[in-house]
């Protein structure tokens, strides 16, 4: 696929997820919905953040590394967007339950950083 198709599909999917998040925010009462409502909220928030961070990461990568294949740029942007979205959703979940403290965030950042480092090493070994 071409660069424009990747970008169009990523933006379209992000807008759809953002619309889903808006539907959940408007129509779901968190006090009455129970576990299902919270799962829809966290899932829609995660997918929306994943889309936003992936599109932004892809655009910045494209501007900085124009000679790299679009597929590799998309793959890296989605992977890093996934980790950042996961970090924020887990932090929000911990905050909602009164468990968010500074050392939890440091451990989570170190864990995600270690996963990213391992994946980067794996990609380098493939070359």
C-alpha positions as CSV (number, residue, x, y, z in Angstrom):
1,X,0.0,0.0,0.0
2,X,1.0,3.6,-0.5
3,X,1.7,6.1,2.2
4,X,-1.6,7.9,1.6
5,X,-3.6,4.7,2.0
6,X,-1.9,3.9,5.3
7,X,-2.5,7.4,6.6
8,X,-6.1,7.5,5.4
9,X,-6.9,4.1,7.0
10,X,-5.2,5.0,10.3
11,X,-7.1,8.3,10.5
12,X,-10.4,6.7,9.6
13,X,-10.0,4.0,12.2
14,X,-9.0,6.6,14.8
15,X,-12.1,8.7,14.0
16,X,-14.3,5.6,14.3
17,X,-12.8,4.7,17.7
18,X,-13.1,8.3,18.9
19,X,-16.8,8.2,17.9
20,X,-17.2,5.0,19.8
21,X,-15.6,6.7,22.9
22,X,-18.0,9.6,22.5
23,X,-21.0,7.2,22.4
24,X,-19.8,5.5,25.5
25,X,-19.3,8.9,27.3
26,X,-22.7,10.2,26.3
27,X,-24.9,7.1,26.8
28,X,-23.3,5.0,29.5
29,X,-23.8,5.9,33.1
30,X,-20.8,4.6,35.0
31,X,-22.7,4.2,38.2
32,X,-25.4,2.0,36.7
33,X,-23.5,0.2,33.9
34,X,-21.3,-1.8,36.1
35,X,-18.4,-3.9,34.8
36,X,-19.7,-3.9,31.2
37,X,-19.8,-0.1,31.0
38,X,-16.3,0.2,32.4
39,X,-15.0,-2.3,30.0
40,X,-16.5,-0.4,27.1
41,X,-15.1,2.9,28.4
42,X,-11.6,1.6,28.9
43,X,-11.6,-0.3,25.6
44,X,-12.9,2.7,23.6
45,X,-10.4,5.0,25.4
46,X,-7.5,2.5,24.7
47,X,-8.4,2.2,21.0
48,X,-8.8,6.0,20.6
49,X,-5.5,6.7,22.2
50,X,-3.8,4.0,20.2
51,X,-5.1,5.6,17.0
52,X,-4.1,9.1,18.0
53,X,-0.6,8.1,19.1
54,X,-0.1,5.9,16.0
55,X,-1.1,8.6,13.6
56,X,1.1,11.2,15.3
57,X,4.0,8.7,15.5
58,X,3.6,7.8,11.8
59,X,3.5,11.5,10.7
60,X,6.6,12.4,12.8
61,X,8.4,9.3,11.5
62,X,7.5,10.1,7.9
63,X,8.7,13.7,8.3
64,X,12.0,12.6,9.9
65,X,12.7,9.4,7.9
66,X,11.5,9.9,4.4
67,X,13.7,7.2,2.9
68,X,12.3,4.3,5.1
69,X,9.5,2.0,3.9
70,X,6.0,3.1,5.0
71,X,5.3,-0.4,6.3
72,X,8.2,-0.2,8.8
73,X,7.2,3.3,9.9
74,X,3.6,2.2,10.5
75,X,4.7,-1.0,12.4
76,X,6.9,1.0,14.7
77,X,4.3,3.8,15.2
78,X,1.6,1.3,16.1
79,X,3.8,-0.6,18.5
80,X,4.9,2.6,20.3
81,X,1.4,4.0,20.2
82,X,0.1,0.7,21.8
83,X,2.6,1.0,24.6
84,X,1.8,4.7,25.3
85,X,-1.9,4.1,25.2
86,X,-1.5,1.1,27.5
87,X,0.5,3.2,29.9
88,X,-2.2,5.9,30.1
89,X,-5.1,3.5,30.4
90,X,-3.5,1.5,33.1
91,X,-2.6,4.7,35.0
92,X,-6.2,5.9,34.7
93,X,-7.4,2.5,35.9
94,X,-5.0,2.6,38.9
95,X,-6.0,6.2,39.7
96,X,-9.7,5.2,39.6
97,X,-9.0,2.5,42.2
98,X,-6.7,4.7,44.4
99,X,-3.7,2.6,43.6
100,X,-1.7,5.1,41.5
101,X,1.6,6.0,43.2
102,X,4.9,7.1,41.8
103,X,6.6,3.8,42.1
104,X,3.8,2.0,40.3
105,X,4.3,4.3,37.4
106,X,8.1,3.9,37.4
107,X,7.6,0.1,37.4
108,X,5.1,0.3,34.5
109,X,7.4,2.6,32.5
110,X,10.4,0.4,33.1
111,X,8.4,-2.7,32.1
112,X,7.1,-1.1,28.8
113,X,10.6,0.4,28.2
114,X,12.1,-3.1,28.6
115,X,9.6,-4.6,26.1
116,X,10.3,-1.8,23.6
117,X,14.1,-2.4,24.1
118,X,13.7,-6.1,23.5
119,X,11.6,-5.5,20.3
120,X,14.2,-3.0,19.0
121,X,17.0,-5.5,19.6
122,X,15.0,-8.2,17.8
123,X,14.5,-5.8,14.9
124,X,18.2,-5.0,14.8
125,X,19.1,-8.7,14.8
126,X,16.8,-9.3,11.7
127,X,18.9,-6.8,9.7
